[in-house]
Amino acid sequence: MTPVEIFLVISIFTIAAAIQGSIGFGANLFAVPLLALINPELIPIPILIVNPIMNLMLAWRERGNVDRSALVPALIGRIPGVVLGVLALSLISTDRLGLLFGTLLLVAIGLQVSGLSMPRSRRTLTLAGGVSGFMATSVGVGGPPMALALKDLPGPSFRATMSPYFVIGSSLSIFGLILGGQFEISDIWNSLLLLPAAIAGILISGPLRSRVDSGRIAYFIYFLSSAGAIALLLRSLF
């Protein structure tokens, strides 16, 4: 990557981590389409490697507010989702990955802006965990299904529950990708580029939690993510 591209990558992921720390999700939804346009090698494994570290910081900060009754079934559902995500990456050719990225990102955005709400039960949480695991493993974006399932939780509890879910869930996705032969040493080096930006963004987010308008930030994420997803689709098609 050129120095300009490195600067853009670090800037984008710093903003993404600040969004994650402020509202509880959205880092990858914001960052993935933009990073994929700059350097597709940053998706999905390098961004998944950074996720547990970033969310460990958030889990520690928000400790004490976790809804354990929601966390366990979501993680159980994540496992088959990870398996399907690994299979998707192994079966889809490299030149078609942009189509997968763009399509699933638009699906994720559609889920969030649809206004849908689902009754929170073990079944719906397990389903949300499965869809989240598939999307996170295949394209690096797994937050929207879980955010939809947990949207009735108050802010502190929402962030506290999402963070350990991402820590454990991202680790499962990485493990699955390693077993599926998708992991390369270059992924570690690429993740090191994202790590300082992730830490900086989380630190920035601390004083922002009580001040941000989560609704406005969410729609800002959706707008940029949609533009990036459409750009990925167009680039893959033409």
Rosetta blueprint (number, residue, H / E / L):
1 M L
2 T L
3 P H
4 V H
5 E H
6 I H
7 F H
8 L H
9 V H
10 I H
11 S H
12 I H
13 F H
14 T H
15 I H
16 A H
17 A H
18 A H
19 I H
20 Q H
21 G H
22 S H
23 I H
24 G L
25 F L
26 G L
27 A H
28 N H
29 L H
30 F H
31 A H
32 V H
33 P H
34 L H
35 L H
36 A H
37 L H
38 I H
39 N L
40 P H
41 E H
42 L H
43 I L
44 P L
45 I H
46 P H
47 I H
48 L H
49 I H
50 V H
51 N H
52 P H
53 I H
54 M H
55 N H
56 L H
57 M H
58 L H
59 A H
60 W H
61 R H
62 E L
63 R L
64 G L
65 N L
66 V L
67 D L
68 R H
69 S H
70 A H
71 L H
72 V H
73 P H
74 A H
75 L H
76 I H
77 G H
78 R H
79 I H
80 P H
81 G H
82 V H
83 V H
84 L H
85 G H
86 V H
87 L H
88 A H
89 L H
90 S H
91 L H
92 I L
93 S L
94 T H
95 D H
96 R H
97 L H
98 G H
99 L H
100 L H
101 F H
102 G H
103 T H
104 L H
105 L H
106 L H
107 V H
108 A H
109 I H
110 G H
111 L H
112 Q H
113 V H
114 S L
115 G L
116 L L
117 S L
118 M L
119 P L
120 R L
121 S L
122 R H
123 R H
124 T H
125 L H
126 T H
127 L H
128 A H
129 G H
130 G H
131 V H
132 S H
133 G H
134 F H
135 M H
136 A H
137 T H
138 S H
139 V H
140 G L
141 V L
142 G L
143 G H
144 P H
145 P H
146 M H
147 A H
148 L H
149 A H
150 L L
151 K L
152 D L
153 L L
154 P L
155 G H
156 P H
157 S H
158 F H
159 R H
160 A H
161 T H
162 M H
163 S H
164 P H
165 Y H
166 F H
167 V H
168 I H
169 G H
170 S H
171 S H
172 L H
173 S H
174 I H
175 F H
176 G H
177 L H
178 I H
179 L H
180 G L
181 G L
182 Q L
183 F L
184 E L
185 I H
186 S H
187 D H
188 I H
189 W H
190 N H
191 S H
192 L H
193 L H
194 L H
195 L H
196 P H
197 A H
198 A H
199 I H
200 A H
201 G H
202 I H
203 L H
204 I H
205 S H
206 G H
207 P H
208 L H
209 R L
210 S L
211 R L
212 V L
213 D L
214 S H
215 G H
216 R H
217 I H
218 A H
219 Y H
220 F H
221 I H
222 Y H
223 F H
224 L H
225 S H
226 S H
227 A H
228 G H
229 A H
230 I H
231 A H
232 L H
233 L H
234 L H
235 R H
236 S H
237 L H
238 F L
